[in-house]
Amino acid sequence: MTTSPTSEATHTECLDTSGLYCPEPIMLLHEKMEELATNEVLLVIATDPATTRDIPKFCQFLKHSLIKQEEDEQQYRYWIKKSL
């Protein structure tokens, strides 16, 4: 799902992985998700194009909800709701 960069989504925490490349964004994402409570939303900011593949697969595998995804010329943003 891609939406405009100006659209709003709420989040509890933010993880900025700008400048990092695979596998670092996913490793940091995994650690951060363990810190969150069920149903909290994490905003992940990334610059690695591989995250467009890796983050949706991460969410699917661990049953988290990728509630929103957007990108512009400089970064990718993902809103992930933590499951049980």
N, C-alpha and C positions, 0 to 999 in steps of 0.2 A: 504494500500500500504506500503510495507516495502522495504527499499533500504539499501545499504551498509553504514556503519557509515562514510566512507570517502567521500561520495558524497556531493556536494555543493548545497546549496540553499540560495538565498538572502532573507534578512529580514530587516524590518525597526526598529523593537523593539524586545527586548528579555524579557521573563518572566521566571525566575528560581523558580520553586516550589519544588525543591529538599528537601526531608525530610518531606514534608507535605502530609497529607492523606485526602481522601474524607471527607467532601466536600470542603476543603480549596482551592485546585488547581482550581476548577471550579469557585468558588466565586472570586478568584483573576483574573482568566481569563476573567470573565464577566466584572469586573471593568476596566481591561486593554483594552479590546476591545472597550469600550465606549470612551476611550481617543484617539484611532486611527482614522485617516481619512479613507474614503472609498478607497479600493484597497491597503492599506498598509498591509504589511505582518508581523505577529507576530510569533516569534519562542518561543515555550513553551518547557521548560525542566522540566521533572518530574521523580520521582522515584516510585510513587505509581502505581502499576499495574492496578488499577481501571481506570486510565486515558485512557487505551486502549479502554475501553467501553464508558466512560463518555465524552471524548473530541469529538469523532466522532458524538455522539448524540447531544452534544451542538451545533456543527457546523450545523448539519442537521436541528435542531429545529430553530436556529436563522439565517439560510440561509447564513452562512459564508462558504468559501471554504477551506476544508482541502486539501491543495495542495501537502503536503508531510508528511510522517510519517516514522520514523525509530526508532530502538531500539538496544541496546546492553546489556551486562550483568549488567550494572550499571544504565542506564537511558533510558527514552523514550523522543523522540523529535518530535514535531509537528510544521509544518509551516501552519499558518492559515491566509487566505486573507480575510480582512474585506469586507463585502457586504454593500449595502446602509444602 
